Structures are given as structure tokens and as C-alpha cells.
Amino acid sequence: MKKLLVRAPMNDESLERLHSLFTEVVYMPWTDTGERFYEKEMIACLLAERPDALITELDVINETVLKGYAALKFIGDCRASPENIDVKACEKYKIPVLCTPARNANAVAEMWVSTLIAYERNLVDSVKWTKEKQWKPGTTPYHLWMGNEIYKSKIGFVGFGAVARNIAKLLQGFNVEISFYDPFVTGSTEYRKVGLEELFSTSDYISIHLPVTDTTKRMIDRELLSLIKKDSLFINSSRSAVVDNEALYELVALGAIRGAILDVLDSEPPLESDSKVADIPNILLTPHIYGASHQVVDHHSEIITQRIIDYLNEQAAVAGDRL
């Protein structure tokens, strides 16, 4: 193949390897402007560059885009799953989609542990309180901001893929009891596999790690949420669409659930109607940044480059050539 268009940030080593595979590599990552391409911008870019293949991360690739430019031989998507790409449309146009599973599993795991500790030890509010010069003579911050340890707590994971497994490894030093629900995990593990109802009713922390599919959309419904203990925390760093968020916000606001840590919302950026979420004091809300580490670029660069090499080798196998 002659020309590759790269719309994802990549490290220098991987770019060098890609240059050895293609006659021309056009590097214009979305991070240069901070904006993704939607249909109109993506079609215009493809028509201007005329690439044989594309590497993307955020850009929208759907049937409209493929109708506008149908010459792609494959698409590399620097995401764990191709949520920005209409895979069925790609299948229709016979365009393989290569992804980078587990590229940010470590980044999400580290952020998960750090935000849980920050929540339980009142880090955000106490820092704000201190910076606003509210520490006056006679106040006792030791008592005011006393928090909770996660030591020896019960943590339940809904979905036990790469992210949840990485979190479990990081938690080993806290002497916690870990259970999980995942019908796709078979065989023995060092952690306890349980049913959904048991997980929700017994865990001190319930953490969601699910992709959005026809079977998982709003899977975490009011009935399940109502099983959560009053002193437990709910954590969602995967996808908002798998949770009945109206029920969650209501139960947290009423005190039926002690609180929640959320990195995802149904609308991103949030709509005006989402402001009620931010107004609930016992919800810690972050702007979908759990996987945002500089090192993730290295991870997805290495994974997607190797996957492209493997793919091209498969295509060249009939000719007896290897890259």
C-alpha cells in the first residue's frame, strides 16, 4: 500500500516503523487542534489526502463517510473498541478494522484507585477549603475532613476484563475482598465469581466495566441499584449508557446510596439538564479522563503498529513475502 493517513497521536518509534511499510505517511493527529473530525470534515480530509489506509482515534467513521470515500483498504482505530466507527458499515464495504485492546487499562486502573482514595479521604473538598483560606484559628481540619480507609473492604466488579483485572492487582496491598460478575470469564481465577444480585447487595464498592451492547445498555437498572447498601459507593469509569442514571442520581441524592464516582455521562460535554448531577454533593464527577495518560500514546502506538504489520503479513502470505 502506498499512502497512510494517521489521525491519532503516535510515538516516534512507531511512526518510523510505519514509514517503512508505506511509501508515504501523512501525520495529522487530532491532538494538533484538539478536535475530532465528524462526517463533513472526515470526508473532506480523505478526499484531500486520498489515503489507502487510515489510523484514527476519535474521528467519526460511518457509512456516510465511507460512501464519500470508499478507497480505504483497512482502518486502524487506537481505541480498545471501535466506538467511533460503524463496524457494520465497514463490513459492508469490506474494510477491516484493527483496534488496540487494553491500551489504557493501566491508566484507568491507576486513576480508579487514586480517585477512590481521593473521595474517601475528602481530598478535593479539603484542598478547596484550604486554598480558599477557610482554615481559621479554632478550626480542626483533622476532625472536619476525617475520611475512610478502603482497607479490608469488599469490592465488586461488573465486567472483569483488562481494566478490572489491573485494578484488582493494584488493590492487593489493601487486603480487600474482590468479587466479580462476568459471564464471559470461565475457569478458575484467584477472585470470586458471583451473581449480579449478590455483588450489588454485599459490596462496599461497586465498579462498572462494561462495553455498550444490545444486552448491556441500561443493564444496571433501578432494581439492581436498589440492592446497593446505604453505606456503599458506586463507581462507573466505563460507559454511561449501561446504567439507568436517572435512578442512580435519585438514589444518591436521597441518601439510599452513600455516593458515586463517575467519569462518564450520557451527554459529553454535559447538557444543561445534566447540571443536576454536578449539584449532588456526594457525587465526584470527572470529565472522562480516566484513560488520559501520556503513556497511553506509547501503548496504542505499539499495539496498532504491530497489528498493522500482522495484517499486512497475512495479506502478503500468498506471495510468500514477510514484512
N, C-alpha and C positions, 0 to 999 in steps of 0.2 A: 504494500500500500504506500501511496506517495505522501499524503498530507494528513496530519493530525492536528486538530484544534483542541487546545487544553483550556478549559474554563474553570478549572479547580486549582487551588494553590498546591504547588508541588515543590519538593526539595530538589536541590541542585543535582544530587546523585541520580535521582530517578529521571529528571529531565535529560541528563546525559545519556542514560540508557535508552530513553525514548527516541532521542535524536539518532541513535544507532539503528533504530528499527524503521524509521520513516525518512523519506527524502527531505521533508520539511515539517517542522513542528512550530505551530503558532501558539505562543503562550500569552493568554489574556485572561488571567484568573478574575473571578468576580470580586475578590478582595481588593483589587485595584480601585474600584469605585464603591465597594460595599453594597452593591445592589445585584439582585438576581435578574436574569432575563425571563420575561414572560413570553407569550406566543409571538407577538409582533416583533419584539427585539430579537428573539431567538431566530426566527425565520430570516430577518434582515442580516444577522450575523452569519448564518450558514450560507446564504446566497452570496454574501460578500467574500467569504473565505473559501467556499467550495471544498470542504474537507472530505476525506474518505472515511474518517473516524473522529469520534468526539469523546473527550473526557469532561465530565461536568460534576457538579456537587449540589447546586441549588436550582439551576435553571429548569424551567418547566419544559418537558418534552412530552407532547401528547399527539394525538392523531392530526390535529390541525398543523402542528409543526412538521410532522413527517410528510403530510401532503404538500406542504410548501417546499420541502427539501427532502427528497427520497433517496439520496445517494449514499447515505451512511452505511458502512459495512458492519460496524458494531459501535456500541456506546459503553464507555466505562463510567460508572457512577460512584463517586467517592463517598458513599454512604453505606451503612450497614444493610439497609434495604432500600430499594429504589422508589421511595415515596414521592419523589418529584417527577417520576417517569411513568407513563402509561404503558405498562409492560404488555398488556393485551394488544395495544396498537403496534408496539414493536414486533410482537409475534406475527401480526397480520402482514407487516412489511418485511418479515424475516430478518430482523435486526437483533442480534444477540445483545443482552445487557449484562455487563460484568460489574459486580458490586465489591464492597470492601467490608465484609462482616467483621465485627468486633474491633473496628478501627479505633473507636473511642471508649472501649469497655473500661480501660484503666482510668481514663479521665473522669468518666461518670462515677465510677466506684469511689475515687478519692473525694470528689465533690459531695457525693451522698453522705459519706462518713463525716466530712467536715461540717456540712450544713446541719446534720442531725445534732452534732455536738454543739454547734453554734446556737441552735434552737433550744436545746435542753439547758444550756448554761447562760441563756439570755444575752448572748454576745452582741447582737445587733442593737437591741434597746439600751444595753448598758454603755456601749460605746457612744451612741447618740446622746444619752443622758450626760455622759462625762464631757463630750465636746460642746454641749450646749451650756456648760458651766453650771449644772444643777447640783454639783457636789458641794454643798454648803456646810459650814460648821454645824455639827449636831446630827448630820445625816449619817446613816450606817449602811453603806453600799454592800457590805458583806451579808447583811440580812436582807436588804432590799432586792438584790439580784441573785440570791441563792437559787441554784438550779438542780437538775437531776443528773445522775450518772446513768450511762447505758450498761454498766457492768452487770452481768448476770441477768439481763433482760431476755425476753422471748421475742425473736424477730421472725416474721413470716414473709416469704417472697411469693408473689403470684407471678409465675413465669420464672424459670431458672436457667436462663441462657448465660452468655458470656458476662454480661454486666452483673447480674445477681451473683454469679459464682465468684467474680472478682471482689465484690463487696463482702461476701462470706469469708474470703481469705483474709481481707483486711481486718475483719472483726474478730479473728481468732484470739487476739490478745485481750479482748474484753470479756472473755469467758461467757459469751452469750449462748443461748439455746436457739438453734436455727432450724426452721421447718420450711417446706416449700410445697406449692401446688404447681404441677406441670405435667399434663398427660403425655407429653412427648419425651419426657425423661424416663427411661426404663432401666432396669437393672439396679444394682446396689450402689448407693452413694454414702458418703460419710454423714450426710444430713438426712433428716426425717421427712419423708414424703407423706403429706396429709391431704384430706379433703378440704374444699374451699370453706365449708361452714366451720370446721374445726379451726382452720387457720385464722379466720376472721374473729372468732369468738374467744380465742385463747392468747393471741399475740399481743405484746406490748407495742410493737411497731409493725404495721402492715405496709409493705412496699410493692408497688406495681411495676412489672417489667414485661409488658405485652405489646406486640405489634397490633396495628388496626387491621382486622379482617372481618369478614361477614359474621364470624362466630364470636369475635371478641368485642365488637362495637357495643358500648354500653353494657358490657358483661358485668361490670361491678355496679350492680343496681342497688336500689334503696333497701331491698331485702337483705342483701349481704352487708351493706354499710350499717344497717341497724343492729347487726350482730357484734359490732366492734365495742369493746369495753369502754366505759366512760373515761377512763384514765389513759387510753391508748392514743397513739399518733398514726395518722395516715400519710403516706408518702407516695407521690407519683412523679417519677422522672422519665417516664416513657412516652405515652401519648394520652392526651386529654380525652379523646373520643371513646376510650374503653371504659370510662367512668360516667355514671349519672351524676354530673357535677352539681346540678340544682339540689339534689338530695344531699350530697356531701356538704355543700355550703350551709344548707339549712341545719343539718345535724351538728356541724361545728359551731355555728352561731348560737344554737340553743344550748350548747354545752353537753350534748349527748355524746360527742367525741371531743377529747381534750384539745385537739388541734390538728393541723395539716401542714405539710411542706410540699409545695407544688412548683415544679419547673415548667409546667405546660398548661396552656389554656385552650379552650375551643377556638378562640379567635386570637391570632397573633399577627400584629400587635392587638392588644385588647380593645374591644369596642367600649363605648361609653357605658353600655349596660353591664360590662364586666367590672366596673369600678367597685361594686358591692363586695367583690372578692377581696380586693386590696383593703377594704374598710373593716374586714373582720380581723380583730387584733391578734387572734391566736392562729392565723394562717401566715406562714412565711412564704412569700412569693418571689421567685427568681425568674428572669426573662429568658428561659430556655437556653441556659448556658452550661448545663452540667457536662456536656461533651466538648466545651470550648477551651481546649488547651493548645498551646503552640506545638506540642509534641504530636498531636493528632495528625497534623500535616505530614510528619515523617511516617507515621503508621500507615495512613491511607496511600501515601505516595509509593511506599514499598509494596503494599498489597496489590494495588491496581496495576502497577508496572509488571509485577510477576504474573498476574492473571492475564494481562495482555500478551506477554511472552508465551505463556502456556497456550492461549487461544491461537496465536499465530503459528505456533508449532503444530498444533492439531490440524490447522488448515494446510500447512506445508507438508504434513506427514506423507501424503500420497506421492509427493515428488521426491521423498527421501531426504529432504532438507531439514536442518535444525538451526534455530537461532542461537 
